[in-house]
Amino acid sequence: MTINLVCDKESIRHNTRVLSQFLKKHDVTTMVVTKSLRANQKICDIFLQEGLYSLGDSRLKNIIQLRGTYQNKAELCLMRPPSLAEIPETVQYADSSFHCTQATIAETINSCHTLKKSHKLGLIADVGHGREGFELSALRAAAELIRGSPYTQLDSIACYLSNEETSEHYQATFEQICDLRKALMADLQLNYLRLSVGSSLCFGTLYKEPHLLASLDEYRLGTAILLGISSSVGNQKIEGLSQNTFHLEVDIMQEKGRQLIIPIGLCDVNPNDLICPNGVKVEHAFSDHLVLSRDSSWEPKVRGTVVFQLNYYSLNRLMMSPYVTFRFTTL
């Protein structure tokens, strides 16, 4: 019985090209978020081929693998603040890292001195969306700490956005962060300080209202490129992008009348995150198999196989499952 997670590389390339050119038109660079890919070289190669050399990941293990693959050809950022124990390897393998506490900044400075290696740091600003980050009033003290070391550079202010706000709220947030950046640059005599924003959650709004991008320097994109959607909740499609980037093919283990039993289960994926073909639905879920029901309208695209479309959560789970085979095709 085979379970195949199938990727269409040309659809990934199309989304990469469309989105990076859109951002470039508005003077915004792209950081590709690779955490869903487990450092898959064949997919990451597409980003570099399209001129996107800035890769961000929240897992240090993926950063280490990407460094081994690309050496100095890619700029690697650890986006999730490292634990204290991870900091020596963060300095060794990542070009930059994001931080939300003075403790990790201080330890990063120590590791840079020990290793005699330069490292760029970004400060995550808490803009009220429940994510990690410094209170805005605490950013200056953190920036002062970084400036005091010859091996570290204050590179950016980073923030996360949600999809629950209006465009007016995004505009107000950007203006607030830009004012803070301007004050920091003046006080600390900095020539440049990037404003790095994510995620795909709100990108649909910004894509339709590009004037909101005017104050940004960098946008971090993952889901929009990988699935052609602007939100990990609700699968909000972005016009002009391909949603045919990934699909799941699962052999039918047994047919019992209108029931289909397939060899994938809760160990691999939450069935609520699988987008069933028309005429098929999940009836029962077990650890290593699902029981589907079908109506008379359903006909398999491939004999003996059920094909599912994916959302953000199912893609992540399936990429991590050791029981799922990953392969490429052209749809």
WOVEN-V730851 format. One record per pair of residues at least 24 apart in sequence whose ideal C-beta (glycine too) atoms are under 10 Angstrom apart, sorted by the first residue. I is the first residue (numbers start at 1). GAP is how many residues later the second one is. If there is no record, write none. Layout:
i=I gap=GAP
i=I gap=GAP
This chain:
i=1 gap=249
i=1 gap=250
i=1 gap=251
i=1 gap=252
i=1 gap=261
i=1 gap=262
i=1 gap=263
i=1 gap=288
i=1 gap=322
i=2 gap=247
i=2 gap=248
i=2 gap=249
i=2 gap=261
i=2 gap=303
i=2 gap=322
i=2 gap=323
i=2 gap=325
i=3 gap=245
i=3 gap=246
i=3 gap=247
i=3 gap=248
i=3 gap=259
i=3 gap=260
i=3 gap=261
i=3 gap=265
i=3 gap=266
i=3 gap=315
i=3 gap=318
i=3 gap=320
i=3 gap=321
i=3 gap=322
i=4 gap=243
i=4 gap=244
i=4 gap=245
i=4 gap=246
i=4 gap=247
i=4 gap=301
i=4 gap=303
i=4 gap=314
i=4 gap=320
i=4 gap=321
i=4 gap=322
i=4 gap=323
i=4 gap=325
i=5 gap=241
i=5 gap=242
i=5 gap=243
i=5 gap=244
i=5 gap=245
i=5 gap=263
i=5 gap=264
i=5 gap=303
i=5 gap=305
i=5 gap=309
i=5 gap=310
i=5 gap=313
i=5 gap=314
i=5 gap=316
i=5 gap=319
i=5 gap=320
i=5 gap=321
i=5 gap=322
i=6 gap=239
i=6 gap=240
i=6 gap=241
i=6 gap=242
i=6 gap=243
i=6 gap=301
i=6 gap=319
i=6 gap=320
i=6 gap=321
i=6 gap=322
i=6 gap=323
i=6 gap=325
i=7 gap=30
i=7 gap=33
i=7 gap=35
i=7 gap=36
i=7 gap=219
i=7 gap=238
i=7 gap=239
i=7 gap=240
i=7 gap=308
i=7 gap=312
i=7 gap=319
i=7 gap=320
i=7 gap=321
i=7 gap=322
i=7 gap=324
i=8 gap=234
i=8 gap=236
i=8 gap=237
i=8 gap=238
i=8 gap=239
i=8 gap=320
i=8 gap=321
i=8 gap=322
i=8 gap=323
i=9 gap=33
i=9 gap=34
i=9 gap=36
i=9 gap=37
i=9 gap=236
i=9 gap=319
i=9 gap=320
i=9 gap=321
i=10 gap=36
i=10 gap=232
i=10 gap=234
i=10 gap=235
i=10 gap=318
i=10 gap=319
i=10 gap=320
i=10 gap=321
i=11 gap=215
i=11 gap=216
i=11 gap=217
i=11 gap=230
i=11 gap=231
i=11 gap=232
i=11 gap=233
i=11 gap=234
i=11 gap=235
i=11 gap=319
i=11 gap=320
i=12 gap=25
i=12 gap=30
i=12 gap=31
i=12 gap=34
i=12 gap=35
i=12 gap=38
i=12 gap=213
i=12 gap=214
i=12 gap=215
i=12 gap=216
i=12 gap=230
i=12 gap=233
i=12 gap=234
i=12 gap=316
i=13 gap=30
i=13 gap=33
i=13 gap=34
i=13 gap=36
i=13 gap=37
i=13 gap=212
i=13 gap=229
i=13 gap=232
i=14 gap=32
i=14 gap=211
i=14 gap=214
i=14 gap=226
i=14 gap=227
i=14 gap=228
i=14 gap=230
i=14 gap=231
i=15 gap=31
i=15 gap=206
i=15 gap=209
i=15 gap=210
i=15 gap=211
i=15 gap=212
i=15 gap=213
i=15 gap=223
i=15 gap=225
i=15 gap=226
i=15 gap=227
i=15 gap=228
i=15 gap=230
i=16 gap=27
i=16 gap=30
i=16 gap=31
i=16 gap=33
i=16 gap=34
i=16 gap=35
i=16 gap=36
i=16 gap=205
i=16 gap=208
i=16 gap=209
i=16 gap=210
i=16 gap=225
i=17 gap=29
i=17 gap=32
i=17 gap=33
i=17 gap=34
i=17 gap=35
i=17 gap=208
i=18 gap=189
i=18 gap=206
i=18 gap=207
i=18 gap=210
i=18 gap=220
i=18 gap=222
i=18 gap=223
i=18 gap=224
i=19 gap=31
i=19 gap=33
i=19 gap=181
i=19 gap=184
i=19 gap=188
i=19 gap=200
i=19 gap=202
i=19 gap=205
i=19 gap=206
i=19 gap=209
i=19 gap=219
i=19 gap=221
i=19 gap=222
i=20 gap=27
i=20 gap=30
i=20 gap=31
i=20 gap=32
i=20 gap=199
i=20 gap=201
i=20 gap=205
i=21 gap=29
i=21 gap=30
i=22 gap=181
i=22 gap=184
i=22 gap=185
i=22 gap=188
i=22 gap=191
i=22 gap=197
i=22 gap=216
i=22 gap=218
i=23 gap=29
i=23 gap=180
i=23 gap=183
i=23 gap=184
i=23 gap=187
i=23 gap=190
i=23 gap=193
i=23 gap=195
i=23 gap=196
i=23 gap=198
i=24 gap=27
i=25 gap=185
i=25 gap=188
i=26 gap=180
i=26 gap=184
i=26 gap=185
i=26 gap=186
i=26 gap=187
i=26 gap=188
i=26 gap=190
i=26 gap=193
i=27 gap=186
i=27 gap=187
i=27 gap=189
i=27 gap=190
i=28 gap=167
i=28 gap=168
i=28 gap=169
i=28 gap=178
i=28 gap=182
i=28 gap=185
i=28 gap=186
i=28 gap=187
i=28 gap=188
i=28 gap=189
i=28 gap=190
i=28 gap=191
i=29 gap=24
i=29 gap=25
i=29 gap=165
i=29 gap=167
i=29 gap=187
i=29 gap=188
i=29 gap=189
i=29 gap=190
i=30 gap=24
i=30 gap=188
i=30 gap=189
i=30 gap=190
i=30 gap=191
i=30 gap=195
i=31 gap=24
i=31 gap=25
i=31 gap=44
i=31 gap=46
i=31 gap=48
i=31 gap=65
i=31 gap=127
i=31 gap=165
i=31 gap=166
i=31 gap=167
i=31 gap=187
i=31 gap=188
i=31 gap=189
i=31 gap=190
i=31 gap=191
i=32 gap=24
i=32 gap=25
i=32 gap=42
i=32 gap=188
i=32 gap=189
i=32 gap=190
i=32 gap=193
i=32 gap=194
i=33 gap=24
i=33 gap=25
i=33 gap=44
i=33 gap=46
i=33 gap=165
i=33 gap=166
i=33 gap=167
i=33 gap=187
i=33 gap=188
i=33 gap=189
i=33 gap=190
i=33 gap=191
i=33 gap=192
i=33 gap=193
i=34 gap=24
i=34 gap=25
i=34 gap=28
i=34 gap=29
i=34 gap=32
i=34 gap=40
i=34 gap=42
i=34 gap=45
i=34 gap=188
i=34 gap=191
i=34 gap=192
i=35 gap=24
i=35 gap=27
i=35 gap=44
i=35 gap=45
i=35 gap=187
i=35 gap=281
i=35 gap=284
i=36 gap=26
i=36 gap=186
i=36 gap=187
i=36 gap=189
i=36 gap=190
i=36 gap=191
i=36 gap=210
i=36 gap=276
i=36 gap=277
i=36 gap=279
i=36 gap=280
i=36 gap=281
i=36 gap=282
i=36 gap=283
i=36 gap=284
i=37 gap=25
i=37 gap=29
i=37 gap=185
i=37 gap=189
i=37 gap=278
i=37 gap=279
i=37 gap=282
i=37 gap=289
i=38 gap=24
i=38 gap=27
i=38 gap=278
i=38 gap=281
i=38 gap=282
i=38 gap=288
i=39 gap=24
i=39 gap=25
i=39 gap=26
i=39 gap=27
i=39 gap=28
i=39 gap=29
i=39 gap=30
i=39 gap=31
i=40 gap=25
i=40 gap=26
i=40 gap=29
i=40 gap=279
i=40 gap=286
i=40 gap=288
i=41 gap=24
i=41 gap=25
i=41 gap=27
i=41 gap=28
i=41 gap=29
i=42 gap=284
i=42 gap=286
i=43 gap=182
i=43 gap=183
i=43 gap=202
i=43 gap=283
i=43 gap=285
i=44 gap=25
i=44 gap=26
i=44 gap=30
i=45 gap=24
i=45 gap=25
i=46 gap=179
i=47 gap=27
i=47 gap=178
i=48 gap=25
i=48 gap=26
i=52 gap=169
i=52 gap=173
i=54 gap=41
i=54 gap=42
i=54 gap=142
i=54 gap=164
i=54 gap=166
i=55 gap=24
i=55 gap=40
i=56 gap=24
i=56 gap=38
i=56 gap=40
i=56 gap=41
i=56 gap=42
i=56 gap=102
i=56 gap=140
i=56 gap=142
i=56 gap=162
i=56 gap=164
i=56 gap=165
i=56 gap=166
i=57 gap=37
i=57 gap=165
i=58 gap=40
i=58 gap=164
i=60 gap=26
i=60 gap=27
i=60 gap=29
i=60 gap=30
i=60 gap=33
i=60 gap=34
i=60 gap=37
i=61 gap=25
i=61 gap=28
i=61 gap=32
i=63 gap=26
i=63 gap=27
i=63 gap=29
i=63 gap=30
i=63 gap=31
i=63 gap=32
i=63 gap=34
i=64 gap=25
i=64 gap=26
i=64 gap=28
i=64 gap=29
i=64 gap=30
i=65 gap=28
i=66 gap=27
i=66 gap=28
i=67 gap=25
i=67 gap=26
i=67 gap=27
i=67 gap=28
i=68 gap=25
i=75 gap=45
i=77 gap=43
i=77 gap=45
i=77 gap=78
i=77 gap=79
i=77 gap=81
i=77 gap=119
i=77 gap=141
i=77 gap=143
i=78 gap=44
i=79 gap=43
i=79 gap=45
i=79 gap=79
i=79 gap=81
i=79 gap=117
i=79 gap=119
i=79 gap=120
i=79 gap=141
i=79 gap=143
i=80 gap=44
i=80 gap=52
i=81 gap=24
i=81 gap=27
i=81 gap=41
i=81 gap=43
i=81 gap=51
i=81 gap=52
i=82 gap=25
i=82 gap=26
i=82 gap=29
i=83 gap=24
i=84 gap=24
i=84 gap=27
i=87 gap=24
i=87 gap=25
i=87 gap=32
i=88 gap=24
i=88 gap=26
i=88 gap=27
i=88 gap=29
i=90 gap=29
i=91 gap=24
i=91 gap=26
i=91 gap=27
i=91 gap=28
i=91 gap=60
i=91 gap=61
i=92 gap=25
i=92 gap=27
i=94 gap=25
i=94 gap=26
i=95 gap=24
i=95 gap=25
i=95 gap=60
i=96 gap=24
i=96 gap=25
i=96 gap=26
i=96 gap=57
i=96 gap=59
i=96 gap=60
i=96 gap=100
i=97 gap=24
i=97 gap=25
i=97 gap=58
i=98 gap=24
i=98 gap=25
i=98 gap=26
i=98 gap=34
i=98 gap=35
i=98 gap=57
i=98 gap=58
i=98 gap=59
i=98 gap=60
i=98 gap=98
i=99 gap=24
i=99 gap=25
i=99 gap=33
i=99 gap=34
i=99 gap=35
i=99 gap=43
i=99 gap=46
i=99 gap=47
i=99 gap=59
i=100 gap=24
i=100 gap=25
i=100 gap=26
i=100 gap=31
i=100 gap=32
i=100 gap=33
i=100 gap=34
i=100 gap=35
i=100 gap=38
i=100 gap=42
i=100 gap=58
i=101 gap=31
i=101 gap=32
i=101 gap=33
i=101 gap=37
i=101 gap=41
i=102 gap=32
i=102 gap=36
i=102 gap=39
i=102 gap=40
i=102 gap=42
i=102 gap=43
i=102 gap=44
i=105 gap=36
i=105 gap=37
i=105 gap=38
i=105 gap=40
i=105 gap=41
i=105 gap=44
i=105 gap=47
i=105 gap=49
i=106 gap=36
i=106 gap=39
i=106 gap=40
i=106 gap=43
i=108 gap=37
i=108 gap=38
i=108 gap=41
i=108 gap=43
i=108 gap=44
i=109 gap=36
i=109 gap=37
i=109 gap=39
i=109 gap=40
i=109 gap=41
i=109 gap=42
i=109 gap=43
i=110 gap=39
i=110 gap=41
i=111 gap=40
i=111 gap=41
i=112 gap=37
i=112 gap=38
i=112 gap=39
i=112 gap=40
i=113 gap=36
i=113 gap=37
i=113 gap=38
i=113 gap=39
i=114 gap=37
i=115 gap=36
i=116 gap=34
i=116 gap=35
i=117 gap=34
i=117 gap=35
i=118 gap=31
i=118 gap=32
i=118 gap=33
i=118 gap=34
i=118 gap=35
i=119 gap=27
i=119 gap=30
i=119 gap=32
i=119 gap=33
i=119 gap=34
i=119 gap=36
i=120 gap=26
i=120 gap=32
i=120 gap=33
i=120 gap=34
i=120 gap=35
i=120 gap=36
i=120 gap=74
i=121 gap=24
i=121 gap=25
i=121 gap=28
i=121 gap=31
i=121 gap=32
i=121 gap=33
i=121 gap=34
i=121 gap=35
i=122 gap=24
i=122 gap=32
i=122 gap=33
i=122 gap=34
i=122 gap=35
i=122 gap=36
i=122 gap=37
i=122 gap=71
i=122 gap=72
i=122 gap=74
i=122 gap=96
i=123 gap=31
i=123 gap=32
i=123 gap=33
i=123 gap=34
i=123 gap=35
i=123 gap=36
i=123 gap=61
i=123 gap=70
i=124 gap=32
i=124 gap=33
i=124 gap=34
i=124 gap=35
i=124 gap=36
i=124 gap=72
i=125 gap=32
i=125 gap=33
i=125 gap=34
i=125 gap=35
i=125 gap=48
i=125 gap=51
i=125 gap=52
i=125 gap=55
i=125 gap=56
i=125 gap=70
i=126 gap=33
i=126 gap=34
i=127 gap=32
i=127 gap=33
i=127 gap=34
i=127 gap=35
i=127 gap=38
i=127 gap=42
i=127 gap=43
i=127 gap=45
i=127 gap=46
i=127 gap=47
i=127 gap=49
i=127 gap=50
i=127 gap=70
i=128 gap=31
i=128 gap=34
i=128 gap=37
i=128 gap=41
i=128 gap=45
i=129 gap=30
i=129 gap=31
i=129 gap=32
i=129 gap=33
i=129 gap=35
i=129 gap=36
i=129 gap=44
i=129 gap=72
i=129 gap=73
i=130 gap=30
i=130 gap=32
i=131 gap=28
i=131 gap=29
i=131 gap=30
i=131 gap=31
i=131 gap=67
i=131 gap=68
i=132 gap=28
i=133 gap=24
i=133 gap=25
i=133 gap=26
i=133 gap=27
i=136 gap=40
i=136 gap=41
i=136 gap=43
i=136 gap=44
i=137 gap=43
i=139 gap=38
i=139 gap=41
i=139 gap=42
i=139 gap=44
i=139 gap=45
i=140 gap=40
i=140 gap=43
i=140 gap=44
i=140 gap=47
i=140 gap=48
i=142 gap=42
i=143 gap=41
i=143 gap=42
i=143 gap=44
i=143 gap=45
i=143 gap=47
i=143 gap=50
i=144 gap=40
i=144 gap=43
i=144 gap=44
i=146 gap=42
i=147 gap=41
i=147 gap=42
i=147 gap=43
i=153 gap=37
i=154 gap=30
i=154 gap=31
i=154 gap=34
i=154 gap=36
i=154 gap=38
i=154 gap=39
i=154 gap=40
i=155 gap=37
i=155 gap=38
i=155 gap=39
i=155 gap=41
i=156 gap=25
i=156 gap=36
i=156 gap=37
i=156 gap=38
i=156 gap=39
i=156 gap=40
i=156 gap=41
i=156 gap=61
i=156 gap=62
i=157 gap=24
i=157 gap=27
i=157 gap=36
i=157 gap=37
i=157 gap=38
i=157 gap=39
i=157 gap=40
i=157 gap=60
i=158 gap=36
i=158 gap=37
i=158 gap=38
i=158 gap=39
i=158 gap=40
i=158 gap=60
i=158 gap=62
i=159 gap=36
i=159 gap=37
i=159 gap=38
i=159 gap=39
i=160 gap=37
i=160 gap=38
i=160 gap=39
i=160 gap=41
i=160 gap=42
i=160 gap=60
i=161 gap=36
i=161 gap=37
i=161 gap=38
i=161 gap=39
i=161 gap=40
i=161 gap=41
i=161 gap=42
i=161 gap=44
i=161 gap=45
i=162 gap=37
i=162 gap=39
i=162 gap=40
i=162 gap=69
i=162 gap=71
i=163 gap=36
i=163 gap=37
i=163 gap=38
i=163 gap=39
i=163 gap=40
i=163 gap=41
i=163 gap=42
i=163 gap=67
i=163 gap=68
i=163 gap=69
i=163 gap=70
i=163 gap=71
i=163 gap=73
i=164 gap=37
i=164 gap=38
i=164 gap=69
i=165 gap=36
i=165 gap=37
i=165 gap=40
i=166 gap=39
i=167 gap=35
i=167 gap=38
i=167 gap=39
i=167 gap=41
i=167 gap=42
i=167 gap=44
i=167 gap=45
i=168 gap=44
i=169 gap=33
i=169 gap=36
i=170 gap=27
i=170 gap=32
i=170 gap=35
i=170 gap=36
i=170 gap=39
i=170 gap=42
i=170 gap=43
i=171 gap=38
i=171 gap=40
i=171 gap=41
i=171 gap=43
i=171 gap=44
i=173 gap=24
i=173 gap=39
i=173 gap=42
i=174 gap=38
i=174 gap=39
i=174 gap=40
i=174 gap=41
i=174 gap=42
i=175 gap=40
i=177 gap=38
i=177 gap=39
i=178 gap=36
i=178 gap=37
i=178 gap=38
i=179 gap=36
i=181 gap=34
i=181 gap=36
i=192 gap=25
i=193 gap=24
i=194 gap=24
i=195 gap=24
i=196 gap=24
i=198 gap=24
i=198 gap=25
i=199 gap=24
i=199 gap=25
i=199 gap=31
i=199 gap=32
i=199 gap=33
i=200 gap=24
i=200 gap=25
i=200 gap=26
i=200 gap=27
i=200 gap=29
i=200 gap=30
i=200 gap=31
i=200 gap=32
i=200 gap=36
i=200 gap=38
i=200 gap=112
i=201 gap=29
i=201 gap=30
i=201 gap=31
i=201 gap=32
i=201 gap=35
i=201 gap=111
i=202 gap=28
i=202 gap=29
i=203 gap=26
i=203 gap=27
i=203 gap=28
i=203 gap=33
i=203 gap=35
i=204 gap=25
i=204 gap=26
i=204 gap=27
i=204 gap=32
i=204 gap=33
i=204 gap=34
i=204 gap=35
i=205 gap=25
i=205 gap=26
i=205 gap=31
i=206 gap=24
i=207 gap=31
i=207 gap=32
i=207 gap=33
i=207 gap=34
i=208 gap=30
i=208 gap=31
i=222 gap=90
i=223 gap=88
i=223 gap=89
i=223 gap=92
i=223 gap=93
i=226 gap=84
i=226 gap=86
i=226 gap=89
i=226 gap=90
i=227 gap=82
i=227 gap=83
i=227 gap=84
i=227 gap=85
i=227 gap=88
i=229 gap=82
i=229 gap=83
i=231 gap=80
i=231 gap=81
i=232 gap=79
i=232 gap=80
i=232 gap=81
i=232 gap=83
i=232 gap=84
i=233 gap=78
i=233 gap=79
i=233 gap=80
i=234 gap=77
i=235 gap=40
i=235 gap=74
i=235 gap=75
i=235 gap=76
i=235 gap=77
i=242 gap=89
i=243 gap=32
i=243 gap=66
i=243 gap=67
i=244 gap=65
i=244 gap=86
i=244 gap=87
i=245 gap=64
i=245 gap=65
i=245 gap=70
i=245 gap=86
i=246 gap=62
i=246 gap=63
i=246 gap=64
i=246 gap=65
i=246 gap=68
i=246 gap=69
i=246 gap=72
i=246 gap=73
i=246 gap=80
i=246 gap=85
i=247 gap=28
i=247 gap=30
i=247 gap=54
i=247 gap=60
i=247 gap=61
i=247 gap=62
i=247 gap=63
i=247 gap=82
i=247 gap=84
i=248 gap=26
i=248 gap=27
i=248 gap=58
i=248 gap=59
i=248 gap=60
i=248 gap=61
i=248 gap=62
i=248 gap=66
i=248 gap=67
i=248 gap=70
i=248 gap=76
i=249 gap=52
i=249 gap=53
i=249 gap=56
i=249 gap=57
i=249 gap=58
i=249 gap=59
i=249 gap=76
i=249 gap=78
i=249 gap=80
i=250 gap=24
i=250 gap=39
i=250 gap=40
i=250 gap=42
i=250 gap=55
i=250 gap=56
i=250 gap=57
i=250 gap=58
i=250 gap=74
i=251 gap=51
i=251 gap=53
i=251 gap=54
i=251 gap=55
i=252 gap=40
i=252 gap=48
i=252 gap=51
i=252 gap=52
i=252 gap=53
i=252 gap=54
i=253 gap=36
i=253 gap=37
i=253 gap=51
i=254 gap=35
i=254 gap=37
i=255 gap=37
i=255 gap=39
i=255 gap=49
i=256 gap=35
i=257 gap=36
i=257 gap=37
i=258 gap=25
i=258 gap=34
i=258 gap=35
i=258 gap=36
i=258 gap=37
i=258 gap=38
i=258 gap=40
i=259 gap=24
i=259 gap=25
i=259 gap=32
i=259 gap=33
i=259 gap=34
i=259 gap=35
i=260 gap=30
i=260 gap=31
i=260 gap=32
i=260 gap=33
i=260 gap=34
i=260 gap=38
i=260 gap=40
i=260 gap=46
i=261 gap=25
i=261 gap=28
i=261 gap=29
i=261 gap=30
i=261 gap=31
i=262 gap=27
i=262 gap=28
i=262 gap=29
i=262 gap=30
i=262 gap=43
i=262 gap=44
i=262 gap=46
i=263 gap=25
i=263 gap=26
i=263 gap=27
i=263 gap=60
i=264 gap=24
i=264 gap=25
i=264 gap=26
i=264 gap=42
i=264 gap=44
i=264 gap=54
i=264 gap=57
i=264 gap=59
i=264 gap=60
i=265 gap=24
i=265 gap=25
i=265 gap=26
i=265 gap=58
i=266 gap=24
i=266 gap=51
i=267 gap=50
i=267 gap=54
i=267 gap=55
i=267 gap=56
i=268 gap=46
i=268 gap=49
i=268 gap=50
i=268 gap=52
i=268 gap=53
i=268 gap=54
i=268 gap=55
i=268 gap=56
i=269 gap=39
i=269 gap=41
i=269 gap=44
i=269 gap=45
i=269 gap=46
i=269 gap=47
i=269 gap=48
i=269 gap=49
i=269 gap=51
i=269 gap=52
i=269 gap=55
i=270 gap=41
i=270 gap=43
i=270 gap=44
i=270 gap=47
i=271 gap=37
i=271 gap=43
i=272 gap=39
i=272 gap=41
i=272 gap=42
i=273 gap=35
i=273 gap=37
i=273 gap=38
i=273 gap=39
i=273 gap=40
i=273 gap=41
i=273 gap=42
i=273 gap=43
i=273 gap=44
i=273 gap=45
i=274 gap=32
i=274 gap=34
i=274 gap=35
i=274 gap=36
i=274 gap=37
i=274 gap=39
i=274 gap=40
i=274 gap=43
i=274 gap=44
i=275 gap=32
i=275 gap=33
i=275 gap=34
i=275 gap=35
i=275 gap=36
i=275 gap=39
i=276 gap=30
i=276 gap=31
i=276 gap=32
i=276 gap=33
i=277 gap=24
i=277 gap=29
i=277 gap=30
i=277 gap=31
i=277 gap=32
i=280 gap=26
i=280 gap=27
i=280 gap=28
i=282 gap=26
i=288 gap=35
